């Protein structure tokens, strides 16, 4: 699996038990197991949920699935 797939998979897995839809950035950050400090890693790349959240806009909400969250974050991160 490539870096994009690994990071996306980790995001989806971290949010697998979350209640959807997620309507706000605050709720999304709190949905991660360690909040903003939740870290996804692939090789030398590390992305914290708090940093990934900066890639989102209010227009991205609500999120309906963890898959949707993962796809938007990896796309906006240029992965």
C-alpha positions, -999 to 999 in steps of 0.1 A, spaced: 0 0 0 13 35 -8 16 64 16 -17 78 6 -35 45 12 -17 40 46 -26 74 59 -62 72 47 -66 37 62 -53 50 96 -77 79 95 -107 56 87 -96 31 114 -92 59 140 -128 71 133 -144 36 129 -164 38 161 -174 74 158 -210 86 155 -218 101 121 -227 125 107 -200 147 122 -212 183 119 -183 205 132 -145 206 133 -146 204 171 -166 172 170 -143 157 144 -112 164 164 -128 149 195 -138 118 175 -101 108 171 -89 85 199 -63 110 212 -80 141 199 -58 166 180 -27 146 191 -38 114 172 -10 107 147 -10 88 114 23 77 101 36 62 69 74 61 64 88 94 73 55 112 70 35 120 102 2 138 103 -15 148 135 -53 151 135 -50 187 147 -28 195 117 -50 176 93 -80 195 106 -64 227 92 -70 213 57 -107 213 62 -132 241 58 -167 246 73 -181 238 39 -167 202 42 -192 195 70 -212 174 78 -191 143 72 -212 112 66 -185 86 69 -150 80 81 -141 71 45 -152 106 35 -130 122 61 -100 102 51 -104 109 14 -107 147 19 -77 149 42 -54 129 20 -65 147 -11 -60 182 5 -26 171 19 -15 163 -17 -10 126 -11 
